Amino acid sequence: MFSARRYADNMRLFIPVQAKVRQFLGLLDGYPFQPGSSLSASGIN
């Protein structure tokens, strides 16, 4: 069962994670964009 106490205890984890995600996404500006490839069966010869 979900409790408010468990939610409040886990809130302390969200703030450090947000800082790490922001730091990681800031590093991506230096990398060139690479478009993804399609996984369709029409490209198989």
Biopython code that builds the backbone (N, CA, C, O; Angstrom):
import numpy as np
from Bio.PDB.StructureBuilder import StructureBuilder

atoms = [
    (1, "MET", "N", (0.837, -1.180, 0.000)),
    (1, "MET", "CA", (0.000, 0.000, 0.000)),
    (1, "MET", "C", (0.885, 1.247, 0.000)),
    (1, "MET", "O", (1.888, 1.305, 0.711)),
    (2, "PHE", "N", (0.518, 2.211, -0.777)),
    (2, "PHE", "CA", (1.275, 3.459, -0.894)),
    (2, "PHE", "C", (0.999, 4.342, 0.310)),
    (2, "PHE", "O", (-0.152, 4.564, 0.685)),
    (3, "SER", "N", (2.051, 4.833, 0.898)),
    (3, "SER", "CA", (1.850, 5.716, 2.045)),
    (3, "SER", "C", (2.530, 7.055, 1.814)),
    (3, "SER", "O", (3.508, 7.153, 1.071)),
    (4, "ALA", "N", (2.010, 8.063, 2.447)),
    (4, "ALA", "CA", (2.592, 9.400, 2.338)),
    (4, "ALA", "C", (3.981, 9.432, 2.947)),
    (4, "ALA", "O", (4.841, 10.191, 2.500)),
    (5, "ARG", "N", (4.202, 8.620, 3.956)),
    (5, "ARG", "CA", (5.524, 8.571, 4.598)),
    (5, "ARG", "C", (6.569, 8.052, 3.608)),
    (5, "ARG", "O", (7.661, 8.612, 3.520)),
    (6, "ARG", "N", (6.252, 7.002, 2.871)),
    (6, "ARG", "CA", (7.189, 6.442, 1.894)),
    (6, "ARG", "C", (7.476, 7.464, 0.791)),
    (6, "ARG", "O", (8.622, 7.618, 0.369)),
    (7, "TYR", "N", (6.450, 8.152, 0.330)),
    (7, "TYR", "CA", (6.621, 9.184, -0.690)),
    (7, "TYR", "C", (7.523, 10.299, -0.177)),
    (7, "TYR", "O", (8.406, 10.761, -0.900)),
    (8, "ALA", "N", (7.313, 10.732, 1.049)),
    (8, "ALA", "CA", (8.134, 11.800, 1.629)),
    (8, "ALA", "C", (9.577, 11.348, 1.806)),
    (8, "ALA", "O", (10.501, 12.136, 1.604)),
    (9, "ASP", "N", (9.780, 10.096, 2.179)),
    (9, "ASP", "CA", (11.142, 9.579, 2.337)),
    (9, "ASP", "C", (11.876, 9.524, 1.004)),
    (9, "ASP", "O", (13.085, 9.748, 0.951)),
    (10, "ASN", "N", (11.160, 9.230, -0.061)),
    (10, "ASN", "CA", (11.795, 9.124, -1.374)),
    (10, "ASN", "C", (11.994, 10.469, -2.056)),
    (10, "ASN", "O", (12.752, 10.550, -3.021)),
    (11, "MET", "N", (11.345, 11.518, -1.593)),
    (11, "MET", "CA", (11.496, 12.841, -2.201)),
    (11, "MET", "C", (12.939, 13.338, -2.114)),
    (11, "MET", "O", (13.384, 14.097, -2.975)),
    (12, "ARG", "N", (13.663, 12.922, -1.093)),
    (12, "ARG", "CA", (15.047, 13.379, -0.946)),
    (12, "ARG", "C", (15.938, 12.819, -2.045)),
    (12, "ARG", "O", (17.039, 13.328, -2.256)),
    (13, "LEU", "N", (15.493, 11.789, -2.746)),
    (13, "LEU", "CA", (16.283, 11.213, -3.830)),
    (13, "LEU", "C", (16.114, 11.977, -5.136)),
    (13, "LEU", "O", (17.010, 11.955, -5.980)),
    (14, "PHE", "N", (14.982, 12.654, -5.318)),
    (14, "PHE", "CA", (14.694, 13.300, -6.595)),
    (14, "PHE", "C", (15.589, 14.500, -6.869)),
    (14, "PHE", "O", (15.990, 14.707, -8.015)),
    (15, "ILE", "N", (15.908, 15.282, -5.876)),
    (15, "ILE", "CA", (16.684, 16.503, -6.086)),
    (15, "ILE", "C", (18.106, 16.200, -6.550)),
    (15, "ILE", "O", (18.552, 16.826, -7.511)),
    (16, "PRO", "N", (18.860, 15.262, -5.918)),
    (16, "PRO", "CA", (20.197, 14.945, -6.431)),
    (16, "PRO", "C", (20.151, 14.332, -7.833)),
    (16, "PRO", "O", (21.051, 14.566, -8.640)),
    (17, "VAL", "N", (19.117, 13.557, -8.122)),
    (17, "VAL", "CA", (19.004, 12.945, -9.445)),
    (17, "VAL", "C", (18.781, 14.022, -10.497)),
    (17, "VAL", "O", (19.360, 13.947, -11.581)),
    (18, "GLN", "N", (17.958, 15.020, -10.204)),
    (18, "GLN", "CA", (17.725, 16.106, -11.154)),
    (18, "GLN", "C", (19.015, 16.845, -11.453)),
    (18, "GLN", "O", (19.247, 17.239, -12.596)),
    (19, "ALA", "N", (19.852, 17.042, -10.458)),
    (19, "ALA", "CA", (21.117, 17.743, -10.672)),
    (19, "ALA", "C", (22.037, 16.924, -11.567)),
    (19, "ALA", "O", (22.707, 17.482, -12.436)),
    (20, "LYS", "N", (22.078, 15.614, -11.369)),
    (20, "LYS", "CA", (22.924, 14.748, -12.195)),
    (20, "LYS", "C", (22.416, 14.696, -13.632)),
    (20, "LYS", "O", (23.216, 14.703, -14.568)),
    (21, "VAL", "N", (21.110, 14.644, -13.821)),
    (21, "VAL", "CA", (20.542, 14.622, -15.172)),
    (21, "VAL", "C", (20.839, 15.937, -15.881)),
    (21, "VAL", "O", (21.202, 15.936, -17.057)),
    (22, "ARG", "N", (20.691, 17.050, -15.185)),
    (22, "ARG", "CA", (20.989, 18.360, -15.774)),
    (22, "ARG", "C", (22.465, 18.445, -16.167)),
    (22, "ARG", "O", (22.795, 18.978, -17.227)),
    (23, "GLN", "N", (23.342, 17.927, -15.326)),
    (23, "GLN", "CA", (24.776, 17.938, -15.622)),
    (23, "GLN", "C", (25.065, 17.078, -16.855)),
    (23, "GLN", "O", (25.842, 17.484, -17.719)),
    (24, "PHE", "N", (24.451, 15.896, -16.946)),
    (24, "PHE", "CA", (24.669, 15.010, -18.084)),
    (24, "PHE", "C", (24.144, 15.625, -19.377)),
    (24, "PHE", "O", (24.825, 15.579, -20.401)),
    (25, "LEU", "N", (22.951, 16.196, -19.342)),
    (25, "LEU", "CA", (22.382, 16.789, -20.548)),
    (25, "LEU", "C", (23.180, 17.999, -21.005)),
    (25, "LEU", "O", (23.194, 18.309, -22.197)),
    (26, "GLY", "N", (23.835, 18.679, -20.102)),
    (26, "GLY", "CA", (24.695, 19.797, -20.473)),
    (26, "GLY", "C", (25.914, 19.349, -21.255)),
    (26, "GLY", "O", (26.469, 20.122, -22.036)),
    (27, "LEU", "N", (26.335, 18.111, -21.056)),
    (27, "LEU", "CA", (27.492, 17.581, -21.779)),
    (27, "LEU", "C", (27.153, 17.200, -23.216)),
    (27, "LEU", "O", (28.053, 17.101, -24.050)),
    (28, "LEU", "N", (25.884, 16.987, -23.519)),
    (28, "LEU", "CA", (25.490, 16.513, -24.840)),
    (28, "LEU", "C", (25.599, 17.577, -25.921)),
    (28, "LEU", "O", (25.572, 17.244, -27.106)),
    (29, "ASP", "N", (25.720, 18.844, -25.551)),
    (29, "ASP", "CA", (25.812, 19.905, -26.553)),
    (29, "ASP", "C", (27.069, 19.781, -27.402)),
    (29, "ASP", "O", (27.079, 20.246, -28.541)),
    (30, "GLY", "N", (28.113, 19.179, -26.892)),
    (30, "GLY", "CA", (29.366, 19.068, -27.627)),
    (30, "GLY", "C", (29.401, 17.924, -28.627)),
    (30, "GLY", "O", (30.350, 17.820, -29.403)),
    (31, "TYR", "N", (28.392, 17.066, -28.628)),
    (31, "TYR", "CA", (28.382, 15.906, -29.515)),
    (31, "TYR", "C", (27.517, 16.177, -30.742)),
    (31, "TYR", "O", (26.478, 16.827, -30.633)),
    (32, "PRO", "N", (27.935, 15.684, -31.908)),
    (32, "PRO", "CA", (27.126, 15.889, -33.119)),
    (32, "PRO", "C", (25.866, 15.023, -33.083)),
    (32, "PRO", "O", (25.848, 13.948, -32.484)),
    (33, "PHE", "N", (24.831, 15.509, -33.729)),
    (33, "PHE", "CA", (23.571, 14.768, -33.801)),
    (33, "PHE", "C", (23.725, 13.585, -34.738)),
    (33, "PHE", "O", (24.288, 13.725, -35.824)),
    (34, "GLN", "N", (23.235, 12.426, -34.337)),
    (34, "GLN", "CA", (23.239, 11.237, -35.181)),
    (34, "GLN", "C", (21.806, 10.736, -35.298)),
    (34, "GLN", "O", (21.213, 10.314, -34.305)),
    (35, "PRO", "N", (21.244, 10.780, -36.504)),
    (35, "PRO", "CA", (19.869, 10.294, -36.650)),
    (35, "PRO", "C", (19.805, 8.788, -36.417)),
    (35, "PRO", "O", (20.739, 8.061, -36.755)),
    (36, "GLY", "N", (18.719, 8.334, -35.847)),
    (36, "GLY", "CA", (18.547, 6.911, -35.593)),
    (36, "GLY", "C", (18.257, 6.148, -36.871)),
    (36, "GLY", "O", (17.797, 6.717, -37.861)),
    (37, "SER", "N", (18.529, 4.866, -36.837)),
    (37, "SER", "CA", (18.249, 4.030, -38.001)),
    (37, "SER", "C", (16.905, 3.338, -37.803)),
    (37, "SER", "O", (16.456, 3.136, -36.674)),
    (38, "SER", "N", (16.287, 2.986, -38.890)),
    (38, "SER", "CA", (14.993, 2.328, -38.835)),
    (38, "SER", "C", (15.185, 0.821, -38.799)),
    (38, "SER", "O", (16.087, 0.288, -39.446)),
    (39, "LEU", "N", (14.357, 0.153, -38.061)),
    (39, "LEU", "CA", (14.431, -1.305, -37.962)),
    (39, "LEU", "C", (13.274, -1.955, -38.718)),
    (39, "LEU", "O", (12.607, -2.849, -38.197)),
    (40, "SER", "N", (13.045, -1.504, -39.939)),
    (40, "SER", "CA", (11.946, -2.089, -40.703)),
    (40, "SER", "C", (12.463, -3.233, -41.577)),
    (40, "SER", "O", (13.635, -3.258, -41.952)),
    (41, "ALA", "N", (11.590, -4.160, -41.889)),
    (41, "ALA", "CA", (11.952, -5.313, -42.705)),
    (41, "ALA", "C", (12.080, -4.948, -44.181)),
    (41, "ALA", "O", (12.578, -5.761, -44.960)),
    (42, "SER", "N", (11.655, -3.769, -44.592)),
    (42, "SER", "CA", (11.708, -3.395, -46.007)),
    (42, "SER", "C", (13.139, -3.137, -46.475)),
    (42, "SER", "O", (13.394, -3.142, -47.680)),
    (43, "GLY", "N", (14.070, -2.913, -45.565)),
    (43, "GLY", "CA", (15.449, -2.650, -45.959)),
    (43, "GLY", "C", (16.296, -3.903, -46.103)),
    (43, "GLY", "O", (17.482, -3.808, -46.418)),
    (44, "ILE", "N", (15.713, -5.076, -45.880)),
    (44, "ILE", "CA", (16.472, -6.334, -45.979)),
    (44, "ILE", "C", (16.467, -6.802, -47.424)),
    (44, "ILE", "O", (15.412, -6.891, -48.052)),
    (45, "ASN", "N", (17.644, -7.100, -47.948)),
    (45, "ASN", "CA", (17.751, -7.586, -49.339)),
    (45, "ASN", "C", (17.726, -9.092, -49.388)),
    (45, "ASN", "O", (17.806, -9.676, -50.469)),
]
sb = StructureBuilder()
sb.init_structure("model")
sb.init_model(0)
sb.init_chain("A")
sb.init_seg("    ")
for serial, (resi, resn, name, xyz) in enumerate(atoms, 1):
    if name == "N":
        sb.init_residue(resn, " ", resi, " ")
    sb.init_atom(name, np.array(xyz, "f"), 0.0, 1.0, " ", f" {name:<3s}", serial, name[0])
structure = sb.get_structure()
